[in-house]
């Protein structure tokens, strides 16, 4: 019962079983009701025939009571005494009248001893009640054979005002036999049908889930081999399993790309860290052997570079872990002025322009946004020849910051690659001057975490123009 096939087969079988049992009971009840109603109609017809004769003052001995085996008849008077019965009717139950006895059947009611002429001279005539007859179920013993019957009770009034009740029965043997036959057929056919349903459901589910088993085996093999380049088989159908396989392969592709990116990141980070550490070690070893040759300024510079690289790596790790920035209001115009005012050692002065009459507030982390502006300014100053400018503006929904320089610019085919980690377009540039290649990658990641974008194009100064777009606060 741990497999989906077994659960599906059991569930389908139970549902079909409940449906068939309910349908079978409904069929049996309807069949029994129809046959019982038909027997009641037959009993009513037989009772009205006898009642019609009584209304015409036919003597009891001359009553045509029909076939006693098919329609046994019992007639009682107002005091419940049996005044007439069918031949060979020995006992009857379910009519509420006394049991039939030869003595009761032979009795003569009061006021019924006149001859036929007196009835013929009486202008009054009796009548048969038009009310719905009373139906009851009971038994009757005819010539020693006892059987179940449906009885109908019809009242008749003679010309002398005597009210008599006619109880006529119709056998229920046909109803019982039909209901029993249908019930037996259902009891025999239901288990066989349920076995067929269970078997078909098992086979269909097995066939439908076969691709899932293939996906599971391949995933198990990928997990064991740690080869993320493998993919699960995709069935040719367009059902949910095919979509599951495609989604699984897309997930494996994304996981493979993430692992490859992480491996490259670790390798590049190790490579970038090795250079300042090796340089610092060399300077310290030389200083230890020859104190007068110790380059303190170089050691400090390597330490600062190592510290900055470690801080960048830590921030990247926090961003990759899904750290979300704060939601405080930050005025980008004021932040740009503050960042530029602190850059006193740049070889090129930075021009700042902030559009008047509009708000430049965004929601986010002031520290991280300052990091973005600092990285963009460092990149612009590094590549500019004589001029760097920063412009802050806004439109209906966003705040825009453009950092432009008059340097060589960025080739169009490289405008996306420069935002990758540890990418430097000028391979000949020294690592000390060119940085580790993390500044722009950090800037774009922080912009994305704030719901914005960072793109690069051509500036009006002829160099590169980096445009930071962030949603306006409020």
ZIVEN-V28681 format. One record per residue. N is the residue number from 1. SS is DSSP state (@ for helix, = for strand, . for the rest). NEAR is the number of other C-alpha atoms within 8 Angstrom. D_FIRST is the distance of its C-alpha to the first C-alpha in Angstrom with 1 decimal. Layout:
BEGIN
n=N ss=SS near=NEAR d_first=D_FIRST
n=N ss=SS near=NEAR d_first=D_FIRST
END
This chain:
BEGIN
n=1 ss=. near=5 d_first=0.0
n=2 ss=. near=5 d_first=3.8
n=3 ss=. near=6 d_first=5.5
n=4 ss=@ near=7 d_first=7.7
n=5 ss=@ near=10 d_first=8.3
n=6 ss=@ near=10 d_first=5.4
n=7 ss=@ near=10 d_first=6.0
n=8 ss=@ near=11 d_first=9.5
n=9 ss=@ near=14 d_first=9.8
n=10 ss=@ near=9 d_first=8.7
n=11 ss=@ near=8 d_first=10.9
n=12 ss=@ near=11 d_first=13.6
n=13 ss=@ near=12 d_first=13.7
n=14 ss=@ near=8 d_first=14.1
n=15 ss=@ near=8 d_first=16.7
n=16 ss=@ near=10 d_first=18.5
n=17 ss=@ near=10 d_first=18.5
n=18 ss=@ near=8 d_first=20.1
n=19 ss=@ near=8 d_first=22.5
n=20 ss=@ near=9 d_first=23.5
n=21 ss=@ near=8 d_first=24.1
n=22 ss=@ near=8 d_first=26.1
n=23 ss=@ near=8 d_first=28.0
n=24 ss=@ near=10 d_first=28.6
n=25 ss=@ near=8 d_first=30.0
n=26 ss=@ near=8 d_first=32.2
n=27 ss=@ near=8 d_first=33.5
n=28 ss=@ near=11 d_first=34.3
n=29 ss=@ near=8 d_first=36.0
n=30 ss=@ near=8 d_first=38.0
n=31 ss=@ near=9 d_first=39.0
n=32 ss=@ near=11 d_first=40.0
n=33 ss=@ near=8 d_first=42.0
n=34 ss=@ near=8 d_first=43.8
n=35 ss=@ near=10 d_first=44.7
n=36 ss=@ near=11 d_first=45.8
n=37 ss=@ near=8 d_first=47.9
n=38 ss=@ near=8 d_first=49.5
n=39 ss=@ near=12 d_first=50.4
n=40 ss=@ near=14 d_first=51.8
n=41 ss=@ near=8 d_first=53.9
n=42 ss=@ near=10 d_first=55.2
n=43 ss=@ near=15 d_first=56.1
n=44 ss=@ near=14 d_first=57.8
n=45 ss=@ near=8 d_first=59.9
n=46 ss=@ near=12 d_first=61.0
n=47 ss=@ near=16 d_first=61.8
n=48 ss=@ near=11 d_first=63.9
n=49 ss=@ near=8 d_first=65.8
n=50 ss=@ near=12 d_first=66.9
n=51 ss=@ near=14 d_first=67.5
n=52 ss=@ near=11 d_first=69.7
n=53 ss=@ near=11 d_first=71.8
n=54 ss=@ near=16 d_first=72.2
n=55 ss=@ near=15 d_first=73.3
n=56 ss=. near=11 d_first=76.0
n=57 ss=. near=10 d_first=77.2
n=58 ss=. near=9 d_first=76.3
n=59 ss=. near=7 d_first=77.0
n=60 ss=@ near=8 d_first=74.0
n=61 ss=@ near=5 d_first=75.1
n=62 ss=@ near=6 d_first=75.2
n=63 ss=. near=10 d_first=71.8
n=64 ss=. near=6 d_first=69.7
n=65 ss=. near=10 d_first=66.3
n=66 ss=. near=8 d_first=64.7
n=67 ss=. near=7 d_first=62.4
n=68 ss=. near=13 d_first=61.3
n=69 ss=. near=6 d_first=58.3
n=70 ss=. near=8 d_first=56.9
n=71 ss=. near=13 d_first=58.3
n=72 ss=. near=17 d_first=59.6
n=73 ss== near=14 d_first=62.1
n=74 ss== near=12 d_first=63.3
n=75 ss== near=12 d_first=66.1
n=76 ss== near=14 d_first=66.9
n=77 ss=. near=13 d_first=69.8
n=78 ss=. near=9 d_first=69.9
n=79 ss=. near=5 d_first=69.9
n=80 ss=. near=8 d_first=66.9
n=81 ss=. near=10 d_first=68.9
n=82 ss== near=15 d_first=67.8
n=83 ss== near=15 d_first=70.6
n=84 ss== near=13 d_first=69.1
n=85 ss== near=13 d_first=66.1
n=86 ss=. near=11 d_first=65.0
n=87 ss=. near=5 d_first=66.3
n=88 ss=. near=7 d_first=64.2
n=89 ss== near=14 d_first=62.1
n=90 ss== near=11 d_first=61.8
n=91 ss== near=10 d_first=59.3
n=92 ss== near=12 d_first=57.4
n=93 ss== near=10 d_first=54.9
n=94 ss=. near=9 d_first=53.6
n=95 ss=. near=10 d_first=57.0
n=96 ss=. near=5 d_first=58.3
n=97 ss=. near=9 d_first=61.5
n=98 ss=. near=7 d_first=62.8
n=99 ss=. near=7 d_first=61.7
n=100 ss=. near=12 d_first=63.7
n=101 ss=. near=8 d_first=66.5
n=102 ss=@ near=6 d_first=69.4
n=103 ss=@ near=6 d_first=71.7
n=104 ss=@ near=10 d_first=70.0
n=105 ss=@ near=11 d_first=69.8
n=106 ss=@ near=8 d_first=73.6
n=107 ss=. near=9 d_first=74.6
n=108 ss=. near=7 d_first=76.8
n=109 ss=. near=7 d_first=76.4
n=110 ss=. near=5 d_first=79.3
n=111 ss=. near=5 d_first=81.4
n=112 ss=. near=6 d_first=80.3
n=113 ss=. near=6 d_first=83.2
n=114 ss=. near=7 d_first=85.3
n=115 ss=. near=6 d_first=86.1
n=116 ss=@ near=6 d_first=84.9
n=117 ss=@ near=6 d_first=88.1
n=118 ss=@ near=8 d_first=87.6
n=119 ss=@ near=9 d_first=84.2
n=120 ss=@ near=7 d_first=85.7
n=121 ss=@ near=6 d_first=88.6
n=122 ss=. near=8 d_first=86.2
n=123 ss=. near=5 d_first=85.5
n=124 ss=. near=6 d_first=82.3
n=125 ss=. near=9 d_first=79.0
n=126 ss=. near=14 d_first=75.6
n=127 ss== near=11 d_first=72.4
n=128 ss== near=12 d_first=68.6
n=129 ss=. near=8 d_first=66.4
n=130 ss=. near=4 d_first=64.6
n=131 ss=. near=4 d_first=61.9
n=132 ss=. near=4 d_first=58.3
n=133 ss=. near=8 d_first=58.0
n=134 ss== near=7 d_first=55.9
n=135 ss== near=9 d_first=52.9
n=136 ss== near=9 d_first=51.5
n=137 ss== near=9 d_first=49.4
n=138 ss== near=12 d_first=50.9
n=139 ss== near=11 d_first=52.0
n=140 ss== near=14 d_first=55.2
n=141 ss== near=12 d_first=56.6
n=142 ss== near=13 d_first=58.8
n=143 ss=. near=7 d_first=60.8
n=144 ss=. near=6 d_first=58.4
n=145 ss== near=6 d_first=55.2
n=146 ss== near=8 d_first=53.0
n=147 ss== near=10 d_first=50.6
n=148 ss== near=11 d_first=49.0
n=149 ss== near=13 d_first=50.9
n=150 ss== near=16 d_first=51.0
n=151 ss== near=17 d_first=54.3
n=152 ss== near=16 d_first=56.3
n=153 ss== near=14 d_first=59.3
n=154 ss== near=15 d_first=62.2
n=155 ss== near=11 d_first=65.5
n=156 ss== near=16 d_first=68.9
n=157 ss== near=15 d_first=72.4
n=158 ss=. near=15 d_first=75.4
n=159 ss=. near=13 d_first=78.8
n=160 ss=. near=7 d_first=79.9
n=161 ss=. near=7 d_first=77.1
n=162 ss=. near=9 d_first=75.0
n=163 ss== near=10 d_first=71.3
n=164 ss== near=13 d_first=69.1
n=165 ss== near=13 d_first=65.3
n=166 ss== near=17 d_first=63.9
n=167 ss== near=13 d_first=60.4
n=168 ss== near=15 d_first=59.2
n=169 ss== near=17 d_first=55.8
n=170 ss== near=14 d_first=53.6
n=171 ss== near=12 d_first=51.1
n=172 ss=. near=12 d_first=47.4
n=173 ss=@ near=9 d_first=46.6
n=174 ss=@ near=8 d_first=45.8
n=175 ss=@ near=10 d_first=43.5
n=176 ss=@ near=9 d_first=41.7
n=177 ss=@ near=8 d_first=41.4
n=178 ss=@ near=8 d_first=40.1
n=179 ss=@ near=11 d_first=37.5
n=180 ss=@ near=8 d_first=36.5
n=181 ss=@ near=8 d_first=36.3
n=182 ss=@ near=9 d_first=34.1
n=183 ss=@ near=10 d_first=31.8
n=184 ss=@ near=8 d_first=31.5
n=185 ss=@ near=8 d_first=30.8
n=186 ss=@ near=9 d_first=28.0
n=187 ss=@ near=8 d_first=26.5
n=188 ss=@ near=8 d_first=26.7
n=189 ss=@ near=8 d_first=25.7
n=190 ss=@ near=10 d_first=22.8
n=191 ss=@ near=8 d_first=20.3
n=192 ss=@ near=8 d_first=21.5
n=193 ss=@ near=8 d_first=21.2
n=194 ss=@ near=11 d_first=17.6
n=195 ss=@ near=9 d_first=16.7
n=196 ss=@ near=8 d_first=18.6
n=197 ss=@ near=12 d_first=17.0
n=198 ss=@ near=12 d_first=13.4
n=199 ss=@ near=9 d_first=14.9
n=200 ss=@ near=8 d_first=16.9
n=201 ss=@ near=12 d_first=14.3
n=202 ss=@ near=12 d_first=12.2
n=203 ss=@ near=8 d_first=15.5
n=204 ss=@ near=8 d_first=16.8
n=205 ss=@ near=11 d_first=13.9
n=206 ss=@ near=9 d_first=14.0
n=207 ss=@ near=7 d_first=17.7
n=208 ss=@ near=7 d_first=17.7
n=209 ss=@ near=8 d_first=15.6
n=210 ss=@ near=8 d_first=17.6
n=211 ss=@ near=11 d_first=20.2
n=212 ss=@ near=8 d_first=17.8
n=213 ss=@ near=8 d_first=16.9
n=214 ss=@ near=10 d_first=20.7
n=215 ss=@ near=11 d_first=21.4
n=216 ss=@ near=8 d_first=19.0
n=217 ss=@ near=8 d_first=20.7
n=218 ss=@ near=11 d_first=24.1
n=219 ss=@ near=9 d_first=23.6
n=220 ss=@ near=8 d_first=22.6
n=221 ss=@ near=8 d_first=25.7
n=222 ss=@ near=11 d_first=27.8
n=223 ss=@ near=8 d_first=26.7
n=224 ss=@ near=6 d_first=27.6
n=225 ss=@ near=6 d_first=30.9
n=226 ss=. near=6 d_first=31.8
n=227 ss=. near=7 d_first=33.3
n=228 ss=. near=10 d_first=33.0
n=229 ss=. near=7 d_first=35.0
n=230 ss=. near=6 d_first=32.1
n=231 ss=. near=8 d_first=30.1
n=232 ss=. near=11 d_first=26.7
n=233 ss=. near=9 d_first=27.0
n=234 ss=. near=8 d_first=27.6
n=235 ss=. near=8 d_first=26.6
n=236 ss=. near=5 d_first=29.5
n=237 ss=. near=5 d_first=27.8
n=238 ss=. near=7 d_first=28.7
n=239 ss=. near=6 d_first=25.3
n=240 ss=@ near=6 d_first=23.3
n=241 ss=@ near=10 d_first=21.9
n=242 ss=@ near=12 d_first=25.5
n=243 ss=@ near=9 d_first=26.6
n=244 ss=@ near=8 d_first=23.9
n=245 ss=@ near=13 d_first=25.3
n=246 ss=@ near=9 d_first=28.8
n=247 ss=@ near=8 d_first=28.2
n=248 ss=@ near=9 d_first=26.6
n=249 ss=@ near=10 d_first=29.7
n=250 ss=@ near=8 d_first=32.0
n=251 ss=@ near=8 d_first=30.4
n=252 ss=@ near=11 d_first=30.9
n=253 ss=@ near=10 d_first=34.4
n=254 ss=@ near=8 d_first=35.2
n=255 ss=@ near=9 d_first=33.8
n=256 ss=@ near=10 d_first=35.9
n=257 ss=@ near=8 d_first=38.9
n=258 ss=@ near=8 d_first=38.5
n=259 ss=@ near=8 d_first=38.2
n=260 ss=@ near=8 d_first=41.2
n=261 ss=@ near=8 d_first=43.1
n=262 ss=@ near=8 d_first=42.3
n=263 ss=@ near=8 d_first=43.4
n=264 ss=@ near=8 d_first=46.6
n=265 ss=@ near=10 d_first=47.2
n=266 ss=@ near=8 d_first=47.0
n=267 ss=@ near=8 d_first=49.2
n=268 ss=@ near=9 d_first=51.7
n=269 ss=@ near=9 d_first=51.8
n=270 ss=@ near=8 d_first=52.5
n=271 ss=@ near=8 d_first=55.2
n=272 ss=@ near=9 d_first=56.8
n=273 ss=@ near=10 d_first=56.8
n=274 ss=@ near=8 d_first=58.2
n=275 ss=@ near=8 d_first=61.5
n=276 ss=@ near=12 d_first=62.7
n=277 ss=@ near=10 d_first=61.6
n=278 ss=@ near=8 d_first=63.5
n=279 ss=@ near=10 d_first=66.5
n=280 ss=@ near=12 d_first=66.5
n=281 ss=@ near=8 d_first=66.2
n=282 ss=@ near=8 d_first=69.0
n=283 ss=@ near=12 d_first=71.2
n=284 ss=@ near=10 d_first=70.6
n=285 ss=@ near=8 d_first=71.2
n=286 ss=@ near=11 d_first=74.5
n=287 ss=@ near=12 d_first=75.4
n=288 ss=@ near=8 d_first=74.8
n=289 ss=@ near=6 d_first=77.1
n=290 ss=. near=8 d_first=79.6
n=291 ss=@ near=8 d_first=79.5
n=292 ss=@ near=5 d_first=82.1
n=293 ss=@ near=7 d_first=79.9
n=294 ss=. near=11 d_first=76.9
n=295 ss=. near=8 d_first=75.9
n=296 ss=@ near=6 d_first=74.8
n=297 ss=@ near=6 d_first=74.4
n=298 ss=@ near=9 d_first=72.2
n=299 ss=@ near=12 d_first=70.0
n=300 ss=@ near=8 d_first=69.6
n=301 ss=@ near=8 d_first=68.8
n=302 ss=@ near=12 d_first=66.1
n=303 ss=@ near=10 d_first=64.7
n=304 ss=@ near=8 d_first=64.7
n=305 ss=@ near=9 d_first=63.0
n=306 ss=@ near=11 d_first=60.4
n=307 ss=@ near=8 d_first=59.9
n=308 ss=@ near=8 d_first=59.5
n=309 ss=@ near=10 d_first=57.0
n=310 ss=@ near=8 d_first=54.9
n=311 ss=@ near=8 d_first=55.0
n=312 ss=@ near=11 d_first=53.9
n=313 ss=@ near=9 d_first=51.0
n=314 ss=@ near=8 d_first=50.0
n=315 ss=@ near=9 d_first=50.2
n=316 ss=@ near=9 d_first=48.1
n=317 ss=@ near=8 d_first=45.4
n=318 ss=@ near=9 d_first=45.3
n=319 ss=@ near=11 d_first=45.2
n=320 ss=@ near=7 d_first=42.4
n=321 ss=. near=6 d_first=40.5
n=322 ss=. near=6 d_first=40.7
n=323 ss=. near=7 d_first=43.6
n=324 ss=. near=6 d_first=44.9
n=325 ss=. near=9 d_first=48.6
n=326 ss=. near=7 d_first=50.3
n=327 ss=. near=7 d_first=51.3
n=328 ss== near=8 d_first=55.0
n=329 ss== near=9 d_first=57.8
n=330 ss== near=11 d_first=59.6
n=331 ss== near=10 d_first=62.9
n=332 ss=@ near=10 d_first=62.8
n=333 ss=@ near=10 d_first=66.5
n=334 ss=@ near=7 d_first=67.4
n=335 ss=@ near=10 d_first=64.9
n=336 ss=@ near=12 d_first=66.4
n=337 ss=@ near=9 d_first=69.9
n=338 ss=@ near=8 d_first=68.9
n=339 ss=@ near=11 d_first=67.2
n=340 ss=@ near=9 d_first=70.2
n=341 ss=@ near=7 d_first=72.7
n=342 ss=. near=6 d_first=71.1
n=343 ss=. near=7 d_first=71.5
n=344 ss=. near=5 d_first=75.0
n=345 ss=. near=4 d_first=74.8
n=346 ss=. near=7 d_first=73.8
n=347 ss=. near=5 d_first=76.2
n=348 ss=. near=8 d_first=75.9
n=349 ss=. near=7 d_first=76.1
n=350 ss== near=9 d_first=73.4
n=351 ss== near=7 d_first=74.5
n=352 ss== near=10 d_first=72.4
n=353 ss== near=8 d_first=72.5
n=354 ss== near=8 d_first=70.5
n=355 ss=. near=9 d_first=70.6
n=356 ss=. near=4 d_first=72.4
n=357 ss=. near=4 d_first=71.4
n=358 ss=. near=7 d_first=67.6
n=359 ss=. near=6 d_first=64.9
n=360 ss=. near=12 d_first=63.3
n=361 ss== near=12 d_first=60.8
n=362 ss== near=13 d_first=57.1
n=363 ss== near=13 d_first=54.2
n=364 ss== near=12 d_first=53.0
n=365 ss=. near=11 d_first=53.9
n=366 ss=@ near=8 d_first=57.6
n=367 ss=@ near=6 d_first=57.3
n=368 ss=@ near=9 d_first=54.9
n=369 ss=@ near=11 d_first=57.0
n=370 ss=@ near=11 d_first=60.1
n=371 ss=@ near=9 d_first=58.3
n=372 ss=@ near=12 d_first=57.8
n=373 ss=@ near=11 d_first=61.5
n=374 ss=@ near=9 d_first=62.7
n=375 ss=@ near=11 d_first=60.7
n=376 ss=@ near=13 d_first=62.0
n=377 ss=@ near=9 d_first=65.6
n=378 ss=@ near=8 d_first=65.4
n=379 ss=@ near=9 d_first=64.3
n=380 ss=@ near=13 d_first=67.1
n=381 ss=@ near=12 d_first=69.8
n=382 ss=@ near=7 d_first=68.8
n=383 ss=@ near=10 d_first=69.1
n=384 ss=. near=13 d_first=72.0
n=385 ss=. near=7 d_first=75.5
n=386 ss=. near=6 d_first=77.5
n=387 ss=. near=11 d_first=75.5
n=388 ss== near=15 d_first=72.2
n=389 ss== near=12 d_first=71.4
n=390 ss== near=13 d_first=68.8
n=391 ss== near=11 d_first=68.5
n=392 ss== near=14 d_first=66.4
n=393 ss== near=11 d_first=65.9
n=394 ss== near=12 d_first=63.5
n=395 ss=. near=7 d_first=62.4
n=396 ss=. near=4 d_first=60.8
n=397 ss=. near=7 d_first=57.4
n=398 ss== near=10 d_first=57.8
n=399 ss== near=15 d_first=60.1
n=400 ss== near=12 d_first=61.3
n=401 ss== near=11 d_first=62.8
n=402 ss== near=12 d_first=64.5
n=403 ss== near=14 d_first=65.6
n=404 ss== near=15 d_first=68.1
n=405 ss== near=18 d_first=70.3
n=406 ss=. near=16 d_first=72.9
n=407 ss=. near=10 d_first=71.4
n=408 ss=. near=9 d_first=70.2
n=409 ss=. near=10 d_first=67.1
n=410 ss=. near=11 d_first=63.7
n=411 ss=. near=6 d_first=63.2
n=412 ss=@ near=6 d_first=61.1
n=413 ss=@ near=5 d_first=58.7
n=414 ss=@ near=8 d_first=58.1
n=415 ss=. near=11 d_first=57.6
n=416 ss=. near=7 d_first=53.9
n=417 ss=@ near=7 d_first=53.8
n=418 ss=@ near=12 d_first=56.2
n=419 ss=@ near=10 d_first=53.5
n=420 ss=. near=10 d_first=51.3
n=421 ss=. near=10 d_first=51.4
n=422 ss=. near=9 d_first=54.1
n=423 ss=. near=11 d_first=55.7
n=424 ss=. near=9 d_first=59.5
n=425 ss=. near=5 d_first=61.2
n=426 ss=. near=5 d_first=64.5
n=427 ss=. near=6 d_first=63.6
n=428 ss=. near=4 d_first=67.2
n=429 ss=. near=7 d_first=67.2
n=430 ss=. near=7 d_first=67.2
n=431 ss=@ near=7 d_first=64.2
n=432 ss=@ near=5 d_first=66.6
n=433 ss=@ near=6 d_first=67.7
n=434 ss=@ near=10 d_first=64.5
n=435 ss=. near=7 d_first=62.0
n=436 ss=. near=11 d_first=58.5
n=437 ss=. near=11 d_first=57.2
n=438 ss=. near=12 d_first=54.9
n=439 ss=@ near=11 d_first=57.1
n=440 ss=@ near=13 d_first=56.2
n=441 ss=@ near=12 d_first=52.5
n=442 ss=@ near=12 d_first=52.5
n=443 ss=@ near=14 d_first=54.5
n=444 ss=@ near=11 d_first=52.1
n=445 ss=@ near=9 d_first=49.0
n=446 ss=@ near=12 d_first=50.8
n=447 ss=@ near=16 d_first=51.8
n=448 ss=@ near=10 d_first=48.3
n=449 ss=@ near=9 d_first=47.1
n=450 ss=. near=10 d_first=49.7
n=451 ss=. near=8 d_first=48.6
n=452 ss=. near=11 d_first=51.6
n=453 ss== near=10 d_first=52.6
n=454 ss== near=12 d_first=55.1
n=455 ss== near=7 d_first=56.8
n=456 ss== near=10 d_first=59.8
n=457 ss== near=11 d_first=62.6
n=458 ss== near=10 d_first=66.3
n=459 ss=. near=11 d_first=68.7
n=460 ss=. near=6 d_first=72.1
n=461 ss=. near=8 d_first=73.6
n=462 ss=. near=11 d_first=72.4
n=463 ss=. near=15 d_first=69.7
n=464 ss== near=16 d_first=66.1
n=465 ss== near=13 d_first=64.9
n=466 ss== near=12 d_first=61.7
n=467 ss== near=12 d_first=60.5
n=468 ss== near=12 d_first=58.3
n=469 ss== near=12 d_first=56.8
n=470 ss== near=13 d_first=55.2
n=471 ss== near=11 d_first=54.2
n=472 ss== near=11 d_first=57.0
n=473 ss=. near=7 d_first=56.4
n=474 ss=. near=2 d_first=56.2
END
